[in-house]
Amino acid sequence: MSGLLEVLNPYGPELLLILRIVTGAGLVIHGYAIAKGGRVQAGQSMKNMGIPPFTADLATVLMFLGGIFLVIGLLTPLVGLFFVIQFGAIILMKISKMHTKFISTEQGKPTYEIDVLYLLLALVFLVLGAGPYSLDHLLGL
């Protein structure tokens, strides 16, 4: 079975680059959207769950700047660690405070399946770093 996938082994650095760019871009877009128009609503949602509203601002900054850092591959393991913490907290909050399911069959119900995917991607960046196509590699970090 392993022989079938061996042809893909040399493309690990390219795959890591694609994962960084797609993940980072998604986080930048999400962070920008919250900063542009949903900041007050996000803060209010946090307050309603008993969480300090400023945490929404911190999460927004992390998504926007951390996403940019992922795209360019700068301080990638550290950014990965911050995202592991953030998405771990989001998942715990959704389970304990919002009582959401991993996947819902009901349209419009909140879930945490995408948060788990982002958490797993953050773990990849924490463990593997940015790879050779990055500022981390260029700067010797």
C-alpha positions in Angstrom: 0.0 0.0 0.0 2.8 2.5 0.8 4.2 2.1 -2.7 1.2 3.8 -4.2 1.8 7.0 -2.3 5.6 7.1 -2.5 5.4 9.1 -5.8 3.9 12.0 -3.7 6.6 12.0 -1.0 8.8 14.6 -2.8 6.0 17.0 -2.8 5.7 17.5 0.9 7.2 21.1 0.9 4.8 22.1 -1.9 1.8 20.6 0.0 2.9 22.5 3.2 3.1 25.7 1.2 -0.4 25.2 -0.2 -1.8 24.4 3.2 -0.2 27.5 4.7 -1.5 29.8 1.9 -5.1 28.5 1.9 -5.3 28.3 5.7 -3.7 31.7 6.2 -5.9 33.4 3.5 -9.1 31.9 5.1 -8.1 33.3 8.5 -7.2 36.7 7.1 -10.5 37.0 5.3 -12.4 35.8 8.4 -10.5 38.2 10.7 -11.0 41.1 8.3 -14.7 40.5 8.0 -15.1 40.6 11.8 -12.9 43.7 12.1 -14.8 45.4 9.4 -18.4 44.8 10.5 -18.8 42.2 13.1 -16.6 43.3 16.0 -19.4 44.6 18.2 -21.6 41.5 17.6 -18.6 39.2 18.3 -17.9 41.0 21.6 -21.5 40.8 22.6 -21.6 37.0 21.9 -18.6 36.6 24.1 -20.2 38.7 26.9 -23.4 36.6 26.7 -21.4 33.5 27.3 -19.6 35.0 30.3 -16.3 35.6 28.5 -14.7 39.1 28.5 -15.7 40.9 25.2 -12.1 42.0 24.5 -11.2 38.3 23.7 -13.1 38.8 20.5 -10.7 41.6 19.5 -7.7 39.4 20.4 -9.1 36.6 18.3 -9.7 38.9 15.4 -6.2 40.3 15.5 -4.7 36.8 15.7 -6.8 35.6 12.8 -5.8 38.6 10.6 -2.1 38.9 11.5 -1.6 35.2 12.2 -3.1 34.5 8.8 -0.7 36.9 7.1 2.2 35.3 9.0 1.1 31.8 7.8 0.9 33.0 4.2 4.4 34.3 4.2 5.7 31.6 6.5 7.0 33.8 9.3 7.2 32.5 12.9 5.0 29.6 11.8 5.4 27.3 14.8 4.6 30.1 17.2 1.6 31.2 15.1 0.5 27.5 15.0 0.7 27.3 18.8 -1.5 30.4 19.2 -4.0 29.0 16.8 -4.0 25.6 18.6 -4.9 27.6 21.8 -7.5 29.7 20.1 -9.3 26.9 18.2 -9.0 24.6 21.3 -10.8 27.3 23.3 -13.4 27.9 20.6 -14.2 24.2 20.5 -14.5 24.0 24.3 -16.7 27.1 24.3 -18.9 25.7 21.6 -19.3 22.4 23.4 -19.7 23.7 26.9 -21.5 27.1 26.5 -23.3 26.7 23.2 -24.0 22.9 23.4 -23.2 22.5 19.7 -22.6 19.2 17.9 -19.6 18.3 15.8 -21.8 18.1 12.7 -25.4 19.1 12.6 -28.0 17.8 10.2 -30.2 20.9 10.8 -29.6 23.8 8.5 -28.2 26.9 10.2 -27.2 25.2 13.5 -23.7 26.1 14.7 -21.1 23.3 14.6 -17.5 23.0 15.5 -16.3 20.8 12.6 -14.4 23.6 10.8 -12.9 24.7 14.1 -11.5 21.1 14.5 -10.1 21.3 11.0 -8.3 24.6 11.8 -7.0 23.1 15.0 -5.5 20.2 13.2 -4.0 22.5 10.6 -2.5 24.6 13.4 -1.0 21.4 14.9 0.6 20.7 11.5 2.2 24.1 11.5 3.3 23.9 15.1 5.0 20.5 14.5 6.3 20.8 10.9 6.9 24.6 10.8 6.7 26.5 7.5 8.8 24.4 5.3 11.5 25.4 2.8 9.2 27.9 0.9 9.0 30.5 3.7 10.5 33.4 5.4 11.3 31.2 8.3 13.5 29.1 6.1 15.0 32.2 4.4 15.8 33.8 7.8 17.1 30.5 9.3 14.4 30.4 12.0 
